[in-house]
Amino acid sequence: MNHGINKLKLFRALYFPLMVIFAASFFAGQGWAKVKKTEPVSDMVISEPKPVEDIEFLDGAGETRKLSESEGNVRIVNFWALWCFPCKEEMPSLAKLQADYKDKGLKIIPLANGTDGAEQIKNFYKKNHIDALDIFIDDGNKNFKTFTLKGLPTSIIINKKGEEVARISGYNDWESKKTKDFIEKLLAE
């Protein structure tokens, strides 16, 4: 009889708090909980220009695409996922940046996590009025590994010569003056 009571006490003491934390994290990530807008936590790390591998990824129709297809443009390869709250939070400002600079030579390649499907991404874009970004998927997350990323969101900024010149790890405000000044400098080169 005592064993049943001990198991219940153990459940209450250990498992219940963990389940509460898990549920709170899950619902916050799904946008169901009222969450304060994410503050930018990233810092742009500018590096000496280094060559970038011509990576492959899938488009929204499942066709294989290559990074070199947008050669000659300044490119931002943004690694993100639908389950990643900060990733979803930055997508509208990333879309606005693309809309503002696409005719000036900027190409944003939002590479969704390989577990995200094109239809789910399309629904997310529609729900959030994102129409300036294409749907691209990092099939098997191989490009995440190629760039040796540590987490999401992460953005790789590539100059017109095809060299990585900066990396942003974490949520970024793509409409900030600092970010726009850096992009405009690259576009002018």
N, C-alpha and C positions, 0 to 999 in steps of 0.2 A: 504494500500500500504506500509506503514511504517513497518507493522508486518513482511512482507516477507523479507525486507531488514534486520530487526533485527534478524530474524531466520538465515539468511545467515551469518551475522556477528558472531552470537553465534556459528554456526557450524565451521566457520573458526577459531575462538578463542579457542574453547574447543575441539571439536571432531577431527578436522583435525590433530593437534599435537599428540593426543592419537593414532590415526590410524597410523601415521608415526612411532611412537615408537613401536606399536604392529607389524607392518609389518617388521621393522628392526629386532626386536627380533625373529620373526618367521623365516625369511630368514636366519638369523645368526645361529639359532638352526638347520636349515635344511642343513647347510653347503653350502648354495648358495652364501653367501656373503664372501668376503675375510676376514678371521678372523685370527688374530695372534694366534699362538699355545698357548694353555692354559698353564699357569705356575702352578706348584703344589701349592695348597692352603691348603692342609691338614697337619695335624700333627697327628702322631700316639699317641693315648692315651693308655698307657699300664696300665692294671689294675691287681688287685689280681685275680688269677684264680677263675672263677665262672662257675657252671654247665650251660650247654646250653640245651634247650628243643629240643627233636628230631622232628624237623619240617618236614612237608610234602610239596612237590611242584610237578609240572608237568615237564616231560621231553619233548623233541621235538616231540615225537610221541603221547603226551597227556596222557602218563602213569604216575601214582602217584609214586613218589620216596620219599625216606627218607634220612635225613642227616646221620643217623646211617649206611647207606650202605657204607659209606667211612670211617667208624670208624677205628682208628689206624693210620690214616694219619693226618698230619697238614692240616687244611682246612681254606680256605679263602672263606667266603660267601660274595659275592659282589652284592649289590643291585644297579640296574641300570635301565635305560629306553632308548628307541630309541629316544624319544623327548628331552632327556637331553644331551646337547652338551658336558659338561665335562665328562659325563659317556662314551659317544662314543669315546672321545679323549683318555681316559685311557685304553680302551679295547685292543689295540695292545700290550701295554707293559704288561698287565695282561696275555695275551695269551703267550707272550714270557717267562714270569716267569713260567707259567704252563709247557711249552715245556722244559725249562731248568731244572726243578726240579721234574717233574712227576715221574721219575724213582727213585727218592730219597725219596718219600713219601709225596709229596704235591698234594692236590686235590683242585682245584679252582671250586667253584660252583657259576657261574654268574646267579643270580636270576633276570630275567627281570621283569619289571612292568607288572602287570596282564592285562593291556590293549594292550601289545605287543603280536603279534601272532608269532607262531613258524616260519611261512614262511617269515615274515618280518625280523626276527632275522637271519634266514638262509641267506637271501639276503644280509643283512648287513655284516655278517661274510664273505661271498664270496667276496663282493665288497672290503673289507678291508683285505683280505688274512688272515683271522683268522681261523685256522683249529685246534688249540690246545684246544679250549674251547668247552664244550658241551652246548646245548641249554636247559635252565631250565627257568620255568616261575612261578612267585609267584602268583598263581591263587587267585584272589580276594584280592591281596595285604595283605593277612592275616599275613604273616611272617614279613612284614614291621611293622605291628602293634605289633606283638609278641616281636620284638626287640626294640619297642618304638623308632623308627628312626625319625629324624627330617627332613631329606632331602636326595637327591641323588647327587652323588653316596655316598654310605656308605659301608664299608667293615668290617666284623667281622672276627677276626683271632682266630682260635680255635686250641689248642694244641692237641697232640696225645691222651690225656686222655679225650678229649671231653669238655674242659673248655675254655670259652672265656678268652683270655689273652690280647687282644688289640682290638681297634676300630679305624677306620680311617674314618673321615667325610670329604667329599670333594674329589676333583681330586688328585690322587696320581701318582707319577712316580714309577711304580713297578720295574723298573730297577735300581733305585738308590741304592747306596752302603748301606745306612742306612736301607732300606727295606730288601735288600738281606741278610745283616748281621743278622737282627732280624729273618728272616725265617730260615736261616742256623742254628742259635742257637736253634730254636724250633725243627728242624729236627734232631739235634744231641742229644736231650734229650731222 
